[in-house]
Amino acid sequence: MPIVSTSNVLYQKELCLIERIRVEQNFAQQTYVAFRDKKFGISPCCFSDYESAVMAKALSDWKYSVTGKTVLSSDSPGIFIQPLMLVNQIASISCPVIPTNVCTIIDLEELICRAGTFVFTQSAPVKVWTITHNLGKFPSVTVVDSLNQVVVGDVAYTNSNILTITFQEAFAGYAYLN
């Protein structure tokens, strides 16, 4: 008999398939027993655990479902976006294998900043604002003064994490980057 080599991944997939078939068979058998009891009054001769079979089937269906991810439609036909994909990738890289409360709390602020809008506050009036945002991209910029009026300035990107904005007059206000 020839020796057939198989990878561990294939072996794990085969074991999962066998387990799924076992759960499906047990569910079908328990459902048929419950059906006969209700429809024809034929009670099972031995113990029947229909509730456990239903729960095992539901868990199996959930575990082996194609996807449970929430996706959004994009403007391109057939292309969908997972909204928190960037946050999930960063979280999986930054946290240890066994997350702690400290890790979760510290990283949550950073993850929210990366996923949303960065707000820069310039409290002293100056003509040139240097902003280190650490977004890792070249964000769009909206600047407002202390009265919440939009102010236009010349934006120069130093790199994907730093930019400068030059204005005609010195003033204090806020810059919103996203």
N, C-alpha and C positions, 0 to 999 in steps of 0.2 A: 504494500500500500504506500503510495507516495506521500511525503510529508508536505503539508500545505502550510505555508507561513502566513500569518495574518497580523496586522498591526493591532496595537492595543486599542486604538480609536475604533477600528472596525469591530473588534470584540465587544467593546462597550456599547456600540450601537446595536449589535446583535442581542446583547443582554437586555437592553432597554426595550427592544422590539418584543422579545419573549415575555418580559414582564407586562408590557402593554396588552399583549394577546391574552395573557392569563387573567388580567383584570377585566378585559372585555368579555371573556368566556364566563367568568364568575358572575358578572353583572347580568348577562343574558340568561344564565341558568336561574339566578335568584329572581329575576323578573318573571320568567316563565312559571316558577313555583308560586309566586305571589298572584299571578294572573289566574292560574288554575284554582287557587284557593278562593279568590273573589268571584270568579265567573261561574265555576262549577261546584264550589264547596268541597273540592278535593284538597284536604289539608296534607301538608308534607309529613312523611313518616319520621323524618329526623329534623334536627335543628336547622332553621333557615334564618340567615341574617341579611335580610334585604336592605336595611338601612346602611349597614357597613359597605355593602356592595355598591350602593348608590353613591356614597361619599367617596369610595375608592375610584369609581368611574369618573366622578366630577373632578377629583384631583388629577387623575390621569389625563383627562381631556385638557385641563388647564396647563399641566406640565408640558404636554406635547403639542400645544397649540402653535400654529405657525408664527404668530406674533401677538403680543399683548401691548405693543408700544402705541402710543398716541402719535399720530402723524398729521401734518397739515398739508394741504394741497399748495403747490407752487403755481406760478403763472405758466410753466412749461407743462404740456400734456404728459402724463405718466410719471412725473417727478414729484416726490413727496419729501417733506422735511420733518425730522424728528426735533421738536422744539428745544429740548434740553440736551441735545447730543453733545454740544461743546462743554456744557457744565458737567455732564456725566463723565466725559473723557478726562477733564481736569480733576474731578473728584477722585476718580479711580487711580490717577497718577499720584496725587498729593497725599492721600490718606494711606496709612499702613494697612496691612492685610486684615488686622482686627482693629477697626476704628474705635477710637475712644471719644468720650464727650468733648474733651479738649480739642482733638483734631477736628471734629465736626463743627464746633463753634468757631474756631479760628479760621478754618477754610471756608465757611459759609459766607463770610463777608467778602472774601476775595472772589469766590465764585459768582456772587450776585453782581459784583462790580464788573466782572468780565462779561456777564450775560446781559447787563443793562446799560444804563447811562452813567457816565462818570461826570460828577459835578465838581468843578474847581472854583474855589472862592478866593478872590483877590481883594483883601481887606484894605490895603493901602493903595492910594492912587498912583499908578505908574503908566508909562506909555508902552512898555514892552512887557508882555506876560510870558513867562516860560512855564510850561505845564508838562509835568511828568505824569502821564496817565496810566502807563503799563497795560494798555489794552491789547498790545501786540498787533495793532493794525493802524491804518491811517483814517481816523474817525472824522465824521462830519462835525462841524463846530458851530454852535450858536452862542453868541455873547449878549448878555443883558447888563444894564447898569443897575444901580441900587434902587431905581424907580421901576425896574422891570421893563425898560425900553430897550429894544434890540439895537446893538451897536455893531457897525461893520468895521472890520480890521483886516490886515493882511496876514494870512495864516501861512507859516512856513514849517514844513515837517522836517525835523532833524533826523528822526528815524521812526520806526513803528511804535515807539513808546514815549517820545518827547516831541513837543511842538512849541513854536513861539508865535505870538500874535502881536503885531505892531499896530498902534492906533495913532491918530492925529493928535489927540489930547490925552493927558494922563487922567485916569478915573479908576474907581473901584467898582467891582461887580462880580458877576458869575459867568462861567463858561460851561456849557453843557456839551459833552462829547459822547457820541454813540456811533 
